[in-house]
Amino acid sequence: MRIAAMTMLMAAPAYAQDPPLEPPPERARPAGGDGWSVTIGAAPVLTPAWQGSKQVSLSIFPDLRIAYRDVLFASVPEGIGWNAIRADGWRVGPLVKLRFGRNERNGGSPFLITGGSDALLGMGNVKAAGEAGGFAEKTFGPRDRIRLRAELRQGFGGHRGAIADVSATYRARVGRAILSAGPRATAATGDFMQTYFGIDAGQSARTGLDRYDADGGLLSWGVGGTVVRPLDRRSAITLFTSLERLAGPAADSLLIRERGQATQFTLGIGYGFRFGL
């Protein structure tokens, strides 16, 4: 699930589920330097131990981001991307993301502090995966308060499926705080679904769960929100949360029906400090 927790960590979404901490709109403005900016921080996050888990775990995610003006960006939750097109509220470009692996012993968070889950015992481990593709984003409305975003990525490594994320976000200021919230949804091909929610003959023998061949389709839908409170020109505290529901082939898997749950909730708070290079 780690992409979703990390995505909200900035969102996210769509870690592992995807995303959560969405950065403030000013993220691209360098705090001094020659166009380069770096943000460092950390965020304790309460999240399902794995995508579909009913056990909650506490992890502390590091937050490191590097950006060059409004052109290049790099971080674990947002991936590595290039705003190749920047005009009339549009941002379009290539994107590469990391999806952390899944460990059958505890769920697999590399930043786990406490919690975890043993519900995956017998399912085997899933290696970390890269996801390469592109994104398109459009902001509009008074003060660009509305943002629509879509991503399409192809996996390699731990899974070889394709993933599509879509989201809509409304942003507003209340005093010094920046609030944002909106719906999101994720769809995936059968290769992705089978990797994380399918049950093959070997897994069935080890777990006692019936075999299940997962098809492609809607993976999840839900809503997320963030509150960013700047402390000064260089630092801010962010509260983020999401409520998502697994759907289609993922929700129908016996792994979810007998050992997990379809409703997934994430809550976290993060601190970040930005400086220029």
N, C-alpha and C positions, 0 to 999 in steps of 0.2 A: 504494500500500500504506500510505500514510502514516497512515491512521486506526489501523491495527493497531499499528504501531510506537508511535504516540502513546498508544494505549489501554493497551498494556503499560506505557507510560511512566507509567503511573500505576496498554488496554489496553488491552493492550491489549492488545487488544487490540485485536476485532475488529477499526492504522491500520491498512494499506491492506490492506490485507489485514486488517487489523485488526489486536488489539490486540494497547507495552507497559508502565509503572510504576504499580502499584496502590498507592494511598495507604494509610497505616495506619488502623485503625479509629478512631483519635482525631482524624481529619481535621476533624471538625465542631466541635471544641472550640476556641474562640477563645483565642489567646495574649494575653490582655489585651484592652482595647478594650471596645466595647459590643455584642458579638455578631458583629462582622465580623472575619474573618481573611483574611490574604493570605499565600500561599506563593510564593516565587520560587526558581528554581534552574536547573539545566541537566543534560543527560544525553547523553553520547556513546553512540551506538547502532550496532551492526553489524546490518545488516538487508538482505534482498534489495533490489536497486535498484528493482524494481517487483513487483507481486503476480504471482508466477509466474516471476520471474527466477532464473537460476542464478548471476548475478554478485552479489557482495556489495558494499555501499557503507557508508561511515562517515559518519554525520551527527551533528551536535550539536544536539539539540532544546532550545529554551528551555522552561522550566516555569513558567507563571504561573497561579495559581489564586486565585479569590476565593469566599468562602463566607459566608453569614449563618446562624449557628447550624447547625441540622440542617434548614434550610428551603430555602435557595437555594444553588446552586453553579454555578461557571462556570470552564471551562478548555478548552484546545484538545483534549486527549484525552477528557475526560469530557463535553464539550459544555456547553450551558447548560440547566439543569434546575431543577425545583421538586419537592420532596418534598411533594406535595399531601396524601398520606395517610401518616401516621406512627403506627402503632398495632400492638401485638402482633407486633412483628418485621417488619411490612410497611412498605415504602416504595414508593409508586406516584405517578407524575406525568408531566407532559409533558417532552419532551427535544428539543433541536436540536443537531446535530453538523455539523462541517465535514470534508469529504473533500478532501484536496489533489489538484490536477490531476496528470496523467501527461504527461511530456514525452518525445517519441520520441527525443530526442538523448541523454538520460542517465538517464531513469527519472522524474525530476521532483521529487526531494526539494528543497524550498526551503532546507534547512539542510545540503546536501551538503558534505562536507569533501574526501572522496576516493572514488574508485570510480565507480560508475555503470555504464551498459550502453548499447550501441548496437543491441541486438537488436530494438528497437521501430522502427527506421528504416523508413519507409514506412507505418507504422500511423497516423500523424498524432497530434496532441496531443488530450488530453482535459482539458477545463476543470475547475476546482474545482467541487465540488457541495456544496450544503447537504442535510441529511437531517433531516426533522422527524417526530416521532412521540411515543412514550411508552415507559415502562419499568415493570416490576414486579419487586420484589426481596423475598425472604423470608429472614430469618435465624432459625435455631433450633438446638436442641441445647445441651449444656452450654456456658455462657458464650458462646452465639451463635457457635459455631465454624464452623457450616455455613451457607453462603449460596447460594441459588439466585436467578438473575437472568435476565430475558428483556427484550429490546428489540425494538420493531418501528418502522421508520422508512421514510418515503417520500422519495425523492431529488428534487431540483430543481436545475436548472443544468447541471452537467456530465453528469449521468445522471438518468433519470426512473424508475428501478426502485425496488422495495421490498426492504428488507433486514431479516432477522430474526436476532438473535443470542441464543443461550442459553448459560449457563455455570453451573458448580457449583464452589464453592471451599470448601476446608477450611483453617481458620486455627488456628495454635498459637503459643505463646510458648516460646522456648528461651533462657533467661536474659533478656537485654534485647531480643533480636531477635524480630521478628514474622514468622513463616513462613506463606505461603499458596500453595496449589497446587490445580489441578483441571482437568477437561476443559472444552472449549468447542466450539461448532459454529455455523456461519453458513449461512443459506440466502438465496437472492435470486431475484427474478423474471427473466424473459427480457430485459426492457429493460436491467437492470443487466449481465447476462451478455453481451449483445450488445455493449454499450459497451466492456467491458474484455477480452472474450475472443472475440467474433465477428470475422469477416473478411469485409468486403463486397467488391463487385466492384473498386472502386478500390484498396482495400488489397491485394487479391489481385494486381492488375496491378503494383503498386509493389514488393511483397515477394516475389512468386513463390510464395506460399503459396496453397493451394486455398481457395476460399470456404468459410465455415463459419457457419451460423446457430445461435447458441447459445440453448438453451432455459433455462427456469428450473429450479431444483432446489437440491440441496446444493452450496454453494460450497466450504466447507472444514471440517475438523474437526481437533482437536489438543488439546494440553495446554499450560498455562503455569504459571509459578511466580514468586514474588517473596520476597525476604528484606529486611525493613526493619530497619535498625539505628539506633535513636535515638542521637544524640550528646549531646543535652541536651534540655531541654523545648521548644526551638524548632527544632531542626535534626535531620536524619536522612540517612543514606545508604541507597539502595535498589539492590539487585542484582535484575535481572529477566531472564527468558528465556522463550521459547516455541518449540514445535515443532509445526508445522501441516502438513496435507496437503490440497492442492487435490483436489476430488472432482467427480464428475458432469460436467456440460457444460464446466466450466472446465478440468478435467484432460484432457478429450477434444479440446480446441482444438489445432489444429496450431501455433498460436503457442506453446503450452506444450510440446507434444510435440517440436517441432523447434528451438525457440529458447529454451526455458526448462526448468523442472522443477517437478514437483508438490510436492516436499518443501520447506518454507520454515522457516528457522531464524532466530531473533532473539536477540541478547544485548546487554545494556546495563547501565550503572550510572549512577545519578543522585544529585545532592545537592540538598536543598531546605531553605530557611529560612523559618519561619513567624512572623508577627507580627500583632498585633491593630490595628484601626483605632478 
